Amino acid sequence: MSILNHFYLGVLLVFLSAAGFGLIPIFALYAYGGGASVTTLLFGRFALAAIFFLSYLLYKERKISVQRSQLKYLFLMGGVIYTLQSYLYLSSVKYIPASLAVLVFYIYPVFVAVLSSFLDKEELHKKIIFSIVLSLVGLTLVLGISFGDINLTGVMLAFGAGLVYSAYLVLGNRVVKETSAMVTSAFVCLSAATSIFVIGISTGALDFNLTREAWLAILGVALCCTVLAIFTLFRGIELIGSTKASILSMIEPLITIGFSAALFNERLSLLQMMGGVAVLAGAVLVISARDRSETTTKSVSPAKGAKIQKYKNF
C-alpha cells in the first residue's frame, strides 16, 4: 500500500472515530433515562471496552505484549488524562450551556498543533492554521452560540478539558510508535475503568440498579463509542499524525447534531447548515495540507511496513 493510500486510510479511520465519539450524547440520554449516573456510564463504557480489547488480544495473539517502560504512559493516558478530561468537561456543562462548552473544548486542535510542533517537530502549515479558524467559525454557527453572560468557571473547566485532551492526543501519538494501537486501546480503557471505579466507590456514585434500556445504552457506548472510536483514533493518529487527526475529529458535533435531528426531530437552521459546510471545508483543507513527503515518497521503511501489515487483519 502506498504512502498516499496510507494517508487516506488514516483519514477514513479518524472519521469513523469521530462518528463513534459523536454518538456518545445519544447513547448517554438513554442511559441517564434508565437511571445511570455519569460515573456508572463511564465505568461501564471503559470496563466493557477493556474486556473486549483484552479478550481479542488473548484470542488473536495468545499473549499481551507490552514493554514495562510503556505501562506508566498507558496508565497516565487512561487512568489520569482521559479520566480527568471526562470529568472536567462534564463539570463544565453544569455552569455553561453545552454548546458553549463544546466550542471552548474544540479549541484543543490549536493546543495539539502547537505541542506537536515543539515536541514532535510537526510543521504548522498555513492551511492547517486556517482550517482551525474556519472549523471553529463553523462550529460557532452549528452550535448557535450566544455570547451573553458567560460563567467564567464553566469556561475555564471546558478550556481545561481541551488542554488535557490535547496532551492525551500528543502523548498517544508517541505511544503508538512503540506500542500497537490495540494494546494501547486496551490499557487506556483498563486504566480509565480502574480510576473511575475507585472514584465511584469512594464517592458512592456507582449504581448498577439500572433498567434494560440503560444497560443497552452503556453497551452501545462501550462497543460503538469506545472500542470502535478509540482504536480507529489511535490507528488514524499512527498514519496521519495527531494534528491532522485532531482537526478532522472536529466533525464530531456534526455527527451528534445529525443523529439528534433524525431521532428527536430537531431541525437544523440555515446558519447551522452553513456552519456544517465550514467544518467540513476545514477538514478538506487538512487533507490537502498533507506533508510533501506523503506525496513524493514512493515507499515506507521495512519497519513501518511491517507495523502496518500487523493491523490489516483487525
Residue pairs with C-beta under 8 A, 6 or more apart in sequence:
1 9
1 308
2 298
2 299
3 293
3 294
3 295
3 297
3 298
3 299
3 300
4 294
4 295
6 239
6 300
6 308
7 239
7 240
7 290
7 294
8 287
9 239
10 235
10 236
10 237
10 238
10 239
10 240
10 244
10 245
11 236
11 240
11 244
11 248
11 287
13 232
13 233
13 235
13 236
13 239
14 232
14 233
14 236
14 237
14 240
14 244
14 245
14 248
14 249
15 248
15 251
16 228
16 229
16 232
17 228
17 229
17 230
17 232
17 233
17 236
17 249
18 229
18 248
18 249
18 250
18 251
18 252
18 255
19 229
19 252
19 255
20 224
20 225
20 226
20 228
20 229
20 232
21 225
21 229
21 233
21 249
21 252
21 255
22 251
22 252
22 253
22 254
22 255
22 256
22 259
23 220
23 221
23 224
23 225
23 255
23 256
23 259
24 221
24 225
24 256
25 256
25 260
26 256
26 259
26 260
26 263
27 217
27 218
27 220
27 221
27 224
27 225
28 41
28 217
28 221
30 213
30 214
30 216
30 217
31 41
31 210
31 214
31 217
31 218
31 221
32 41
32 214
33 213
33 214
34 210
34 211
34 212
34 213
34 214
34 215
34 217
35 207
35 209
35 210
35 211
35 214
36 44
36 207
36 210
36 214
36 217
36 218
37 205
37 206
37 207
38 90
38 205
39 196
39 199
39 200
39 203
39 205
39 206
40 200
40 205
40 206
40 207
40 208
40 210
40 218
41 217
41 218
41 221
42 83
42 86
42 192
42 196
43 193
43 196
43 197
43 200
43 206
44 215
44 218
44 219
44 221
44 222
45 218
45 221
45 222
45 225
45 226
46 78
46 189
46 190
46 192
46 193
46 196
46 222
46 226
47 189
47 193
47 197
47 222
48 218
48 219
48 222
48 223
48 226
49 185
49 189
49 193
49 222
49 223
49 226
49 227
49 230
50 186
50 189
50 190
50 193
52 222
52 223
52 227
53 182
53 185
53 186
53 189
53 190
53 227
53 231
54 64
54 186
54 190
56 182
57 63
57 64
57 182
57 183
57 186
58 64
60 313
64 183
64 186
65 183
66 74
66 179
66 183
66 187
67 178
67 179
70 175
70 178
70 179
71 187
73 171
73 174
73 175
74 175
74 179
74 184
74 187
74 188
74 191
75 187
75 191
76 171
77 168
77 171
77 172
77 175
77 184
77 188
77 191
78 187
78 188
78 189
78 190
78 191
78 192
78 195
79 191
79 192
79 194
79 195
80 195
81 164
81 165
81 167
81 168
81 171
82 168
82 188
82 192
83 192
83 195
83 196
83 199
84 164
85 161
85 164
85 165
85 168
88 157
88 158
88 160
88 161
88 164
89 101
89 105
89 157
89 158
89 161
91 157
92 101
92 104
92 105
92 154
92 155
92 157
92 158
92 161
93 101
93 154
94 154
95 151
95 153
95 154
95 157
96 104
96 150
96 151
96 154
96 155
96 158
99 143
99 144
99 145
100 143
100 145
100 150
100 154
100 155
100 158
101 154
101 157
101 158
102 139
102 143
102 158
102 253
103 136
103 139
103 140
103 143
103 145
104 155
104 158
104 159
104 162
105 158
105 159
105 161
105 162
105 165
106 135
106 136
106 139
106 162
106 250
106 253
107 136
107 159
107 162
108 162
108 163
108 165
108 166
108 169
108 246
109 132
109 135
109 166
109 243
109 246
109 247
109 249
109 250
110 132
111 162
111 163
111 166
111 167
112 166
112 169
112 170
112 242
112 243
112 246
113 122
113 124
113 128
113 129
113 132
113 243
113 246
113 247
114 124
115 166
115 167
115 170
116 122
116 170
116 173
116 241
116 242
116 243
117 123
117 124
119 170
119 174
120 170
120 173
120 174
120 241
120 242
122 241
122 242
122 243
123 291
125 289
127 285
127 286
127 288
127 289
128 243
128 244
128 247
128 285
128 286
128 289
130 285
131 247
131 281
131 282
131 283
131 285
131 286
131 289
132 247
132 282
134 278
134 279
134 281
134 282
134 285
135 247
135 250
135 278
135 279
135 282
135 283
137 275
137 278
138 274
138 275
138 276
138 277
138 278
138 279
138 280
138 281
138 282
139 250
139 253
139 275
139 279
140 275
141 271
141 272
141 274
141 275
141 278
142 253
142 254
142 257
142 272
142 275
142 276
142 279
143 253
143 272
143 275
144 269
144 271
144 272
166 246
169 237
169 242
169 245
169 246
170 242
172 184
172 233
172 234
172 237
172 242
173 237
173 241
173 242
175 184
176 184
176 234
176 235
176 237
176 238
177 238
180 307
180 310
180 311
181 231
181 234
181 235
181 238
181 311
182 231
182 311
182 314
184 234
185 227
185 230
185 231
185 234
188 230
189 226
189 230
197 206
199 205
200 206
210 218
231 314
233 245
233 249
235 311
236 245
236 248
237 245
240 290
244 286
244 287
244 289
244 290
247 282
247 283
247 286
248 283
248 286
250 279
250 282
250 283
251 279
251 280
251 283
253 279
254 276
254 279
254 280
257 266
257 268
257 272
257 276
260 266
261 267
261 268
268 276
299 305
300 308
